Amino acid sequence: MQLAQSDIATDYLIAPDPAAPRLTRPVTGVDHTGAQTEIRVVEERPLTIYLNGQEIVTAMTIGDYPRYLALGFLRNQGMLQDDDVVTGVDYDDDLEVVVVRTKAQTSYEDKLKKKTRTSGCAVGTVFGDMMEGLEGLTLSTAPVQTSWLYNLAHRINTTPSLYLEAGAIHGTVLCQHDRPLVYMEDVGRHNAVDKIAGWMFDEGISPDDKILYTTGRLTSEMVIKTALMGIPVLASRSGFTAWGVEIARQVGLTCIGRMRGKRFVCLSGEDRLVWDIDPDAVPEEDRKHRRKSAGS
Protein backbone atom coordinates (compact mmCIF):
# COMPACT_ATOMS: atom_id res chain seq x y z
CA MET A 1 0.00 0.00 0.00
CA GLN A 2 1.50 3.33 -1.12
CA LEU A 3 -0.54 6.22 0.18
CA ALA A 4 2.29 8.73 0.21
CA GLN A 5 2.92 8.75 -3.52
CA SER A 6 1.68 11.59 -5.75
CA ASP A 7 -1.04 9.95 -7.80
CA ILE A 8 -1.93 11.63 -11.08
CA ALA A 9 -4.86 10.45 -13.19
CA THR A 10 -2.73 8.70 -15.80
CA ASP A 11 -4.48 5.34 -15.56
CA TYR A 12 -8.11 6.48 -15.52
CA LEU A 13 -10.15 5.43 -18.55
CA ILE A 14 -11.96 8.78 -18.34
CA ALA A 15 -11.10 11.64 -15.99
CA PRO A 16 -11.91 15.37 -15.70
CA ASP A 17 -10.08 17.86 -17.90
CA PRO A 18 -9.85 21.05 -15.81
CA ALA A 19 -8.43 22.91 -18.81
CA ALA A 20 -11.37 22.19 -21.14
CA PRO A 21 -12.39 25.67 -22.35
CA ARG A 22 -16.16 25.00 -22.59
CA LEU A 23 -16.55 23.80 -19.01
CA THR A 24 -15.52 26.97 -17.16
CA ARG A 25 -15.29 30.70 -17.88
CA PRO A 26 -13.39 33.58 -16.27
CA VAL A 27 -15.50 36.03 -14.26
CA THR A 28 -14.20 39.30 -12.79
CA GLY A 29 -15.26 40.61 -9.37
CA VAL A 30 -13.78 41.96 -6.17
CA ASP A 31 -12.35 40.10 -3.20
CA HIS A 32 -12.74 40.68 0.54
CA THR A 33 -10.33 43.64 0.39
CA GLY A 34 -12.20 45.36 -2.44
CA ALA A 35 -9.44 44.56 -4.93
CA GLN A 36 -10.38 43.42 -8.42
CA THR A 37 -10.01 39.67 -8.94
CA GLU A 38 -10.77 37.10 -11.62
CA ILE A 39 -11.74 33.50 -11.00
CA ARG A 40 -12.95 30.67 -13.19
CA VAL A 41 -16.51 29.45 -12.59
CA VAL A 42 -18.21 26.29 -13.81
CA GLU A 43 -20.52 26.57 -16.81
CA GLU A 44 -24.16 25.44 -16.58
CA ARG A 45 -26.23 24.80 -19.68
CA PRO A 46 -29.45 22.91 -20.52
CA LEU A 47 -29.44 19.52 -22.21
CA THR A 48 -32.76 18.16 -23.46
CA ILE A 49 -32.99 14.37 -23.75
CA TYR A 50 -35.32 12.66 -26.23
CA LEU A 51 -36.19 8.97 -26.43
CA ASN A 52 -37.50 7.87 -29.85
CA GLY A 53 -38.96 11.30 -30.55
CA GLN A 54 -40.47 11.80 -27.08
CA GLU A 55 -39.06 14.67 -25.03
CA ILE A 56 -38.13 13.27 -21.63
CA VAL A 57 -36.27 15.86 -19.54
CA THR A 58 -34.22 19.03 -19.66
CA ALA A 59 -31.26 18.72 -17.31
CA MET A 60 -28.89 21.49 -16.28
CA THR A 61 -25.38 20.20 -16.85
CA ILE A 62 -21.81 21.36 -17.51
CA GLY A 63 -22.16 20.00 -21.05
CA ASP A 64 -19.56 17.23 -21.26
CA TYR A 65 -20.33 13.60 -22.19
CA PRO A 66 -23.94 14.22 -23.34
CA ARG A 67 -24.12 10.69 -24.80
CA TYR A 68 -23.31 9.05 -21.47
CA LEU A 69 -25.58 11.41 -19.53
CA ALA A 70 -28.56 10.63 -21.80
CA LEU A 71 -28.01 6.87 -21.78
CA GLY A 72 -27.36 6.81 -18.06
CA PHE A 73 -30.38 8.92 -17.17
CA LEU A 74 -32.68 6.72 -19.25
CA ARG A 75 -31.07 3.58 -17.86
CA ASN A 76 -31.34 4.73 -14.24
CA GLN A 77 -34.99 5.67 -14.73
CA GLY A 78 -35.77 2.20 -16.08
CA MET A 79 -36.59 3.59 -19.51
CA LEU A 80 -33.82 1.53 -21.10
CA GLN A 81 -33.47 -2.16 -20.26
CA ASP A 82 -30.60 -4.56 -20.89
CA ASP A 83 -32.41 -6.04 -23.90
CA ASP A 84 -33.19 -2.68 -25.55
CA VAL A 85 -31.05 -2.23 -28.66
CA VAL A 86 -29.81 1.35 -29.01
CA THR A 87 -29.50 2.19 -32.71
CA GLY A 88 -28.31 5.77 -32.33
CA VAL A 89 -27.42 8.58 -29.95
CA ASP A 90 -27.37 11.92 -31.77
CA TYR A 91 -26.20 15.13 -30.13
CA ASP A 92 -26.77 18.63 -31.53
CA ASP A 93 -24.42 21.08 -29.84
CA ASP A 94 -26.20 24.17 -31.20
CA LEU A 95 -29.68 23.04 -30.07
CA GLU A 96 -28.30 21.40 -26.90
CA VAL A 97 -30.37 18.29 -27.60
CA VAL A 98 -29.48 14.60 -27.48
CA VAL A 99 -31.76 12.01 -29.11
CA VAL A 100 -31.58 8.33 -28.15
CA ARG A 101 -33.14 5.86 -30.58
CA THR A 102 -33.87 2.19 -30.00
CA LYS A 103 -34.63 -0.62 -32.44
CA ALA A 104 -38.10 -1.16 -30.97
CA GLN A 105 -40.35 1.07 -28.90
CA THR A 106 -39.52 0.83 -25.21
CA SER A 107 -42.08 -0.17 -22.60
CA TYR A 108 -41.93 3.26 -20.97
CA GLU A 109 -42.91 5.62 -23.76
CA ASP A 110 -46.64 5.39 -23.16
CA LYS A 111 -46.07 6.47 -19.53
CA LEU A 112 -44.33 9.71 -20.44
CA LYS A 113 -47.02 12.37 -20.47
CA LYS A 114 -45.00 15.45 -19.62
CA LYS A 115 -41.44 16.69 -19.64
CA THR A 116 -39.54 17.75 -16.55
CA ARG A 117 -37.25 20.76 -16.26
CA THR A 118 -34.89 20.79 -13.30
CA SER A 119 -31.65 22.27 -12.01
CA GLY A 120 -29.17 21.49 -9.26
CA CYS A 121 -28.81 17.97 -7.92
CA ALA A 122 -32.13 16.48 -9.03
CA VAL A 123 -32.81 15.57 -12.64
CA GLY A 124 -36.46 14.67 -13.04
CA THR A 125 -36.41 11.36 -11.24
CA VAL A 126 -39.40 9.09 -11.74
CA PHE A 127 -39.10 8.05 -8.10
CA GLY A 128 -41.99 5.56 -7.96
CA ASP A 129 -40.69 3.60 -10.94
CA MET A 130 -37.21 3.45 -9.40
CA MET A 131 -38.55 2.05 -6.11
CA GLU A 132 -40.43 -0.67 -8.00
CA GLY A 133 -37.17 -1.75 -9.62
CA LEU A 134 -35.68 -2.65 -6.22
CA GLU A 135 -37.98 -5.63 -5.72
CA GLY A 136 -36.06 -8.89 -5.94
CA LEU A 137 -32.76 -7.08 -6.51
CA THR A 138 -29.66 -9.14 -5.68
CA LEU A 139 -26.27 -7.47 -5.35
CA SER A 140 -22.86 -9.12 -5.46
CA THR A 141 -21.43 -10.14 -2.09
CA ALA A 142 -17.81 -9.60 -3.17
CA PRO A 143 -15.63 -8.48 -0.22
CA VAL A 144 -14.21 -4.96 0.10
CA GLN A 145 -10.79 -4.45 1.67
CA THR A 146 -10.49 -1.33 3.81
CA SER A 147 -7.08 -0.65 2.25
CA TRP A 148 -8.90 -0.18 -1.07
CA LEU A 149 -11.04 2.56 0.48
CA TYR A 150 -8.02 4.43 1.82
CA ASN A 151 -6.17 4.17 -1.50
CA LEU A 152 -9.22 5.31 -3.47
CA ALA A 153 -9.83 8.33 -1.23
CA HIS A 154 -6.19 9.39 -1.59
CA ARG A 155 -6.01 8.93 -5.36
CA ILE A 156 -9.36 10.59 -6.08
CA ASN A 157 -8.61 13.60 -3.85
CA THR A 158 -5.31 14.21 -5.64
CA THR A 159 -6.70 13.86 -9.17
CA PRO A 160 -6.79 17.10 -11.20
CA SER A 161 -10.46 18.07 -11.44
CA LEU A 162 -12.91 20.85 -12.19
CA TYR A 163 -13.64 21.02 -8.47
CA LEU A 164 -10.04 21.91 -7.69
CA GLU A 165 -10.09 24.38 -10.60
CA ALA A 166 -13.38 26.15 -9.97
CA GLY A 167 -15.38 24.47 -7.18
CA ALA A 168 -19.21 24.38 -7.16
CA ILE A 169 -19.34 20.89 -8.64
CA HIS A 170 -19.88 17.26 -7.63
CA GLY A 171 -17.69 14.31 -8.57
CA THR A 172 -18.52 10.63 -8.99
CA VAL A 173 -15.95 7.88 -9.61
CA LEU A 174 -16.45 4.29 -10.72
CA CYS A 175 -13.80 2.10 -9.08
CA GLN A 176 -12.68 -1.50 -9.27
CA HIS A 177 -10.99 -2.62 -6.06
CA ASP A 178 -8.52 0.24 -5.38
CA ARG A 179 -8.34 1.47 -8.97
CA PRO A 180 -10.46 4.45 -10.07
CA LEU A 181 -11.76 3.73 -13.59
CA VAL A 182 -14.02 6.59 -14.68
CA TYR A 183 -14.29 10.03 -13.04
CA MET A 184 -17.28 12.24 -13.94
CA GLU A 185 -18.19 15.69 -12.62
CA ASP A 186 -21.27 17.88 -12.93
CA VAL A 187 -23.26 20.60 -11.19
CA GLY A 188 -25.67 17.91 -9.97
CA ARG A 189 -24.40 14.75 -8.32
CA HIS A 190 -27.15 12.75 -10.08
CA ASN A 191 -25.90 13.96 -13.47
CA ALA A 192 -22.44 12.67 -12.59
CA VAL A 193 -23.88 9.29 -11.56
CA ASP A 194 -25.94 9.08 -14.75
CA LYS A 195 -22.81 9.68 -16.84
CA ILE A 196 -21.17 6.73 -15.09
CA ALA A 197 -24.26 4.59 -15.73
CA GLY A 198 -24.29 5.61 -19.38
CA TRP A 199 -20.65 4.66 -19.82
CA MET A 200 -21.26 1.27 -18.19
CA PHE A 201 -24.32 0.62 -20.37
CA ASP A 202 -22.50 1.70 -23.53
CA GLU A 203 -19.41 -0.41 -22.76
CA GLY A 204 -21.20 -3.43 -21.29
CA ILE A 205 -19.36 -3.16 -17.96
CA SER A 206 -20.26 -5.58 -15.14
CA PRO A 207 -21.11 -3.84 -11.84
CA ASP A 208 -20.45 -6.82 -9.58
CA ASP A 209 -16.93 -5.92 -8.38
CA LYS A 210 -17.30 -2.14 -8.51
CA ILE A 211 -17.40 0.65 -5.94
CA LEU A 212 -19.20 3.94 -6.64
CA TYR A 213 -17.56 6.94 -4.94
CA THR A 214 -19.31 10.30 -4.72
CA THR A 215 -18.61 13.65 -3.13
CA GLY A 216 -22.33 14.16 -2.48
CA ARG A 217 -24.67 13.14 0.32
CA LEU A 218 -25.82 9.53 0.56
CA THR A 219 -29.52 10.22 0.04
CA SER A 220 -32.31 7.78 -0.78
CA GLU A 221 -32.07 8.60 -4.47
CA MET A 222 -28.30 8.09 -4.60
CA VAL A 223 -28.71 4.70 -2.89
CA ILE A 224 -31.52 3.68 -5.26
CA LYS A 225 -29.55 4.66 -8.37
CA THR A 226 -26.47 2.77 -7.18
CA ALA A 227 -28.50 -0.35 -6.40
CA LEU A 228 -30.33 -0.26 -9.74
CA MET A 229 -26.95 0.01 -11.48
CA GLY A 230 -26.08 -3.25 -9.72
CA ILE A 231 -23.12 -1.75 -7.86
CA PRO A 232 -22.85 -3.28 -4.36
CA VAL A 233 -20.81 -0.54 -2.63
CA LEU A 234 -21.47 3.21 -2.36
CA ALA A 235 -18.93 5.46 -0.64
CA SER A 236 -18.79 9.19 0.00
CA ARG A 237 -16.92 11.98 1.77
CA SER A 238 -20.30 13.30 2.89
CA GLY A 239 -22.90 12.08 5.34
CA PHE A 240 -26.09 10.06 5.22
CA THR A 241 -29.83 10.55 5.28
CA ALA A 242 -31.90 8.16 7.40
CA TRP A 243 -34.00 7.02 4.43
CA GLY A 244 -30.87 6.44 2.37
CA VAL A 245 -29.51 4.14 5.10
CA GLU A 246 -32.85 2.35 5.45
CA ILE A 247 -33.06 1.58 1.72
CA ALA A 248 -29.40 0.52 1.61
CA ARG A 249 -30.10 -2.00 4.36
CA GLN A 250 -33.22 -3.26 2.59
CA VAL A 251 -31.36 -4.01 -0.63
CA GLY A 252 -28.09 -5.18 0.97
CA LEU A 253 -25.93 -2.33 -0.30
CA THR A 254 -22.74 -1.39 1.55
CA CYS A 255 -23.06 2.31 2.38
CA ILE A 256 -19.90 4.10 3.59
CA GLY A 257 -19.85 7.80 4.47
CA ARG A 258 -17.68 10.48 6.09
CA MET A 259 -14.71 8.94 4.30
CA ARG A 260 -11.81 11.30 5.01
CA GLY A 261 -8.21 10.44 5.72
CA LYS A 262 -8.12 7.39 8.01
CA ARG A 263 -11.78 7.70 9.05
CA PHE A 264 -15.03 6.39 7.62
CA VAL A 265 -18.41 5.16 8.89
CA CYS A 266 -20.29 2.18 7.42
CA LEU A 267 -24.01 2.14 8.25
CA SER A 268 -25.10 -0.70 5.97
CA GLY A 269 -23.57 -3.85 4.50
CA GLU A 270 -20.58 -3.97 6.85
CA ASP A 271 -20.38 -7.75 6.29
CA ARG A 272 -18.57 -7.05 3.00
CA LEU A 273 -15.72 -5.21 4.74
CA VAL A 274 -12.37 -6.86 5.31
CA TRP A 275 -10.16 -4.89 7.75
CA ASP A 276 -6.79 -5.64 6.14
CA ILE A 277 -4.91 -2.56 7.38
CA ASP A 278 -4.46 -0.80 10.70
CA PRO A 279 -6.01 2.69 10.45
CA ASP A 280 -3.10 4.05 12.51
CA ALA A 281 -0.84 3.20 9.55
CA VAL A 282 -2.86 5.48 7.27
CA PRO A 283 -1.68 9.11 7.01
CA GLU A 284 -4.08 11.96 7.65
CA GLU A 285 -5.53 13.73 4.63
CA ASP A 286 -3.41 16.63 3.37
CA ARG A 287 -5.25 19.89 4.05
CA LYS A 288 -4.69 21.18 0.51
CA HIS A 289 -6.66 18.23 -0.88
CA ARG A 290 -9.63 18.50 1.46
CA ARG A 291 -12.96 19.07 -0.21
CA LYS A 292 -15.86 20.79 1.43
CA SER A 293 -18.81 18.41 1.56
CA ALA A 294 -22.44 18.81 2.47
CA GLY A 295 -24.47 16.74 4.86
CA SER A 296 -21.53 15.57 6.93
C-alpha positions as CSV (number, residue, x, y, z in Angstrom):
1,M,0.0,0.0,0.0
2,Q,1.5,3.3,-1.1
3,L,-0.5,6.2,0.2
4,A,2.3,8.7,0.2
5,Q,2.9,8.7,-3.5
6,S,1.7,11.6,-5.7
7,D,-1.0,9.9,-7.8
8,I,-1.9,11.6,-11.1
9,A,-4.9,10.4,-13.2
10,T,-2.7,8.7,-15.8
11,D,-4.5,5.3,-15.6
12,Y,-8.1,6.5,-15.5
13,L,-10.1,5.4,-18.5
14,I,-12.0,8.8,-18.3
15,A,-11.1,11.6,-16.0
16,P,-11.9,15.4,-15.7
17,D,-10.1,17.9,-17.9
18,P,-9.9,21.0,-15.8
19,A,-8.4,22.9,-18.8
20,A,-11.4,22.2,-21.1
21,P,-12.4,25.7,-22.4
22,R,-16.2,25.0,-22.6
23,L,-16.6,23.8,-19.0
24,T,-15.5,27.0,-17.2
25,R,-15.3,30.7,-17.9
26,P,-13.4,33.6,-16.3
27,V,-15.5,36.0,-14.3
28,T,-14.2,39.3,-12.8
29,G,-15.3,40.6,-9.4
30,V,-13.8,42.0,-6.2
31,D,-12.3,40.1,-3.2
32,H,-12.7,40.7,0.5
33,T,-10.3,43.6,0.4
34,G,-12.2,45.4,-2.4
35,A,-9.4,44.6,-4.9
36,Q,-10.4,43.4,-8.4
37,T,-10.0,39.7,-8.9
38,E,-10.8,37.1,-11.6
39,I,-11.7,33.5,-11.0
40,R,-13.0,30.7,-13.2
41,V,-16.5,29.5,-12.6
42,V,-18.2,26.3,-13.8
43,E,-20.5,26.6,-16.8
44,E,-24.2,25.4,-16.6
45,R,-26.2,24.8,-19.7
46,P,-29.4,22.9,-20.5
47,L,-29.4,19.5,-22.2
48,T,-32.8,18.2,-23.5
49,I,-33.0,14.4,-23.7
50,Y,-35.3,12.7,-26.2
51,L,-36.2,9.0,-26.4
52,N,-37.5,7.9,-29.9
53,G,-39.0,11.3,-30.5
54,Q,-40.5,11.8,-27.1
55,E,-39.1,14.7,-25.0
56,I,-38.1,13.3,-21.6
57,V,-36.3,15.9,-19.5
58,T,-34.2,19.0,-19.7
59,A,-31.3,18.7,-17.3
60,M,-28.9,21.5,-16.3
61,T,-25.4,20.2,-16.8
62,I,-21.8,21.4,-17.5
63,G,-22.2,20.0,-21.0
64,D,-19.6,17.2,-21.3
65,Y,-20.3,13.6,-22.2
66,P,-23.9,14.2,-23.3
67,R,-24.1,10.7,-24.8
68,Y,-23.3,9.0,-21.5
69,L,-25.6,11.4,-19.5
70,A,-28.6,10.6,-21.8
71,L,-28.0,6.9,-21.8
72,G,-27.4,6.8,-18.1
73,F,-30.4,8.9,-17.2
74,L,-32.7,6.7,-19.3
75,R,-31.1,3.6,-17.9
76,N,-31.3,4.7,-14.2
77,Q,-35.0,5.7,-14.7
78,G,-35.8,2.2,-16.1
79,M,-36.6,3.6,-19.5
80,L,-33.8,1.5,-21.1
81,Q,-33.5,-2.2,-20.3
82,D,-30.6,-4.6,-20.9
83,D,-32.4,-6.0,-23.9
84,D,-33.2,-2.7,-25.6
85,V,-31.0,-2.2,-28.7
86,V,-29.8,1.4,-29.0
87,T,-29.5,2.2,-32.7
88,G,-28.3,5.8,-32.3
89,V,-27.4,8.6,-29.9
90,D,-27.4,11.9,-31.8
91,Y,-26.2,15.1,-30.1
92,D,-26.8,18.6,-31.5
93,D,-24.4,21.1,-29.8
94,D,-26.2,24.2,-31.2
95,L,-29.7,23.0,-30.1
96,E,-28.3,21.4,-26.9
97,V,-30.4,18.3,-27.6
98,V,-29.5,14.6,-27.5
99,V,-31.8,12.0,-29.1
100,V,-31.6,8.3,-28.2
101,R,-33.1,5.9,-30.6
102,T,-33.9,2.2,-30.0
103,K,-34.6,-0.6,-32.4
104,A,-38.1,-1.2,-31.0
105,Q,-40.3,1.1,-28.9
106,T,-39.5,0.8,-25.2
107,S,-42.1,-0.2,-22.6
108,Y,-41.9,3.3,-21.0
109,E,-42.9,5.6,-23.8
110,D,-46.6,5.4,-23.2
111,K,-46.1,6.5,-19.5
112,L,-44.3,9.7,-20.4
113,K,-47.0,12.4,-20.5
114,K,-45.0,15.5,-19.6
115,K,-41.4,16.7,-19.6
116,T,-39.5,17.7,-16.5
117,R,-37.2,20.8,-16.3
118,T,-34.9,20.8,-13.3
119,S,-31.6,22.3,-12.0
120,G,-29.2,21.5,-9.3
121,C,-28.8,18.0,-7.9
122,A,-32.1,16.5,-9.0
123,V,-32.8,15.6,-12.6
124,G,-36.5,14.7,-13.0
125,T,-36.4,11.4,-11.2
126,V,-39.4,9.1,-11.7
127,F,-39.1,8.0,-8.1
128,G,-42.0,5.6,-8.0
129,D,-40.7,3.6,-10.9
130,M,-37.2,3.4,-9.4
131,M,-38.6,2.1,-6.1
132,E,-40.4,-0.7,-8.0
133,G,-37.2,-1.8,-9.6
134,L,-35.7,-2.6,-6.2
135,E,-38.0,-5.6,-5.7
136,G,-36.1,-8.9,-5.9
137,L,-32.8,-7.1,-6.5
138,T,-29.7,-9.1,-5.7
139,L,-26.3,-7.5,-5.4
140,S,-22.9,-9.1,-5.5
141,T,-21.4,-10.1,-2.1
142,A,-17.8,-9.6,-3.2
143,P,-15.6,-8.5,-0.2
144,V,-14.2,-5.0,0.1
145,Q,-10.8,-4.5,1.7
146,T,-10.5,-1.3,3.8
147,S,-7.1,-0.6,2.3
148,W,-8.9,-0.2,-1.1
149,L,-11.0,2.6,0.5
150,Y,-8.0,4.4,1.8
151,N,-6.2,4.2,-1.5
152,L,-9.2,5.3,-3.5
153,A,-9.8,8.3,-1.2
154,H,-6.2,9.4,-1.6
155,R,-6.0,8.9,-5.4
156,I,-9.4,10.6,-6.1
157,N,-8.6,13.6,-3.9
158,T,-5.3,14.2,-5.6
159,T,-6.7,13.9,-9.2
160,P,-6.8,17.1,-11.2
161,S,-10.5,18.1,-11.4
162,L,-12.9,20.9,-12.2
163,Y,-13.6,21.0,-8.5
164,L,-10.0,21.9,-7.7
165,E,-10.1,24.4,-10.6
166,A,-13.4,26.2,-10.0
167,G,-15.4,24.5,-7.2
168,A,-19.2,24.4,-7.2
169,I,-19.3,20.9,-8.6
170,H,-19.9,17.3,-7.6
171,G,-17.7,14.3,-8.6
172,T,-18.5,10.6,-9.0
173,V,-16.0,7.9,-9.6
174,L,-16.5,4.3,-10.7
175,C,-13.8,2.1,-9.1
176,Q,-12.7,-1.5,-9.3
177,H,-11.0,-2.6,-6.1
178,D,-8.5,0.2,-5.4
179,R,-8.3,1.5,-9.0
180,P,-10.5,4.5,-10.1
181,L,-11.8,3.7,-13.6
182,V,-14.0,6.6,-14.7
183,Y,-14.3,10.0,-13.0
184,M,-17.3,12.2,-13.9
185,E,-18.2,15.7,-12.6
186,D,-21.3,17.9,-12.9
187,V,-23.3,20.6,-11.2
188,G,-25.7,17.9,-10.0
189,R,-24.4,14.7,-8.3
190,H,-27.2,12.8,-10.1
191,N,-25.9,14.0,-13.5
192,A,-22.4,12.7,-12.6
193,V,-23.9,9.3,-11.6
194,D,-25.9,9.1,-14.8
195,K,-22.8,9.7,-16.8
196,I,-21.2,6.7,-15.1
197,A,-24.3,4.6,-15.7
198,G,-24.3,5.6,-19.4
199,W,-20.7,4.7,-19.8
200,M,-21.3,1.3,-18.2
201,F,-24.3,0.6,-20.4
202,D,-22.5,1.7,-23.5
203,E,-19.4,-0.4,-22.8
204,G,-21.2,-3.4,-21.3
205,I,-19.4,-3.2,-18.0
206,S,-20.3,-5.6,-15.1
207,P,-21.1,-3.8,-11.8
208,D,-20.4,-6.8,-9.6
209,D,-16.9,-5.9,-8.4
210,K,-17.3,-2.1,-8.5
211,I,-17.4,0.7,-5.9
212,L,-19.2,3.9,-6.6
213,Y,-17.6,6.9,-4.9
214,T,-19.3,10.3,-4.7
215,T,-18.6,13.7,-3.1
216,G,-22.3,14.2,-2.5
217,R,-24.7,13.1,0.3
218,L,-25.8,9.5,0.6
219,T,-29.5,10.2,0.0
220,S,-32.3,7.8,-0.8
221,E,-32.1,8.6,-4.5
222,M,-28.3,8.1,-4.6
223,V,-28.7,4.7,-2.9
224,I,-31.5,3.7,-5.3
225,K,-29.5,4.7,-8.4
226,T,-26.5,2.8,-7.2
227,A,-28.5,-0.3,-6.4
228,L,-30.3,-0.3,-9.7
229,M,-27.0,0.0,-11.5
230,G,-26.1,-3.3,-9.7
231,I,-23.1,-1.8,-7.9
232,P,-22.8,-3.3,-4.4
233,V,-20.8,-0.5,-2.6
234,L,-21.5,3.2,-2.4
235,A,-18.9,5.5,-0.6
236,S,-18.8,9.2,0.0
237,R,-16.9,12.0,1.8
238,S,-20.3,13.3,2.9
239,G,-22.9,12.1,5.3
240,F,-26.1,10.1,5.2
241,T,-29.8,10.6,5.3
242,A,-31.9,8.2,7.4
243,W,-34.0,7.0,4.4
244,G,-30.9,6.4,2.4
245,V,-29.5,4.1,5.1
246,E,-32.9,2.3,5.4
247,I,-33.1,1.6,1.7
248,A,-29.4,0.5,1.6
249,R,-30.1,-2.0,4.4
250,Q,-33.2,-3.3,2.6
251,V,-31.4,-4.0,-0.6
252,G,-28.1,-5.2,1.0
253,L,-25.9,-2.3,-0.3
254,T,-22.7,-1.4,1.6
255,C,-23.1,2.3,2.4
256,I,-19.9,4.1,3.6
257,G,-19.8,7.8,4.5
258,R,-17.7,10.5,6.1
259,M,-14.7,8.9,4.3
260,R,-11.8,11.3,5.0
261,G,-8.2,10.4,5.7
262,K,-8.1,7.4,8.0
263,R,-11.8,7.7,9.1
264,F,-15.0,6.4,7.6
265,V,-18.4,5.2,8.9
266,C,-20.3,2.2,7.4
267,L,-24.0,2.1,8.3
268,S,-25.1,-0.7,6.0
269,G,-23.6,-3.9,4.5
270,E,-20.6,-4.0,6.8
271,D,-20.4,-7.7,6.3
272,R,-18.6,-7.1,3.0
273,L,-15.7,-5.2,4.7
274,V,-12.4,-6.9,5.3
275,W,-10.2,-4.9,7.7
276,D,-6.8,-5.6,6.1
277,I,-4.9,-2.6,7.4
278,D,-4.5,-0.8,10.7
279,P,-6.0,2.7,10.5
280,D,-3.1,4.0,12.5
281,A,-0.8,3.2,9.5
282,V,-2.9,5.5,7.3
283,P,-1.7,9.1,7.0
284,E,-4.1,12.0,7.6
285,E,-5.5,13.7,4.6
286,D,-3.4,16.6,3.4
287,R,-5.3,19.9,4.1
288,K,-4.7,21.2,0.5
289,H,-6.7,18.2,-0.9
290,R,-9.6,18.5,1.5
291,R,-13.0,19.1,-0.2
292,K,-15.9,20.8,1.4
293,S,-18.8,18.4,1.6
294,A,-22.4,18.8,2.5
295,G,-24.5,16.7,4.9
296,S,-21.5,15.6,6.9
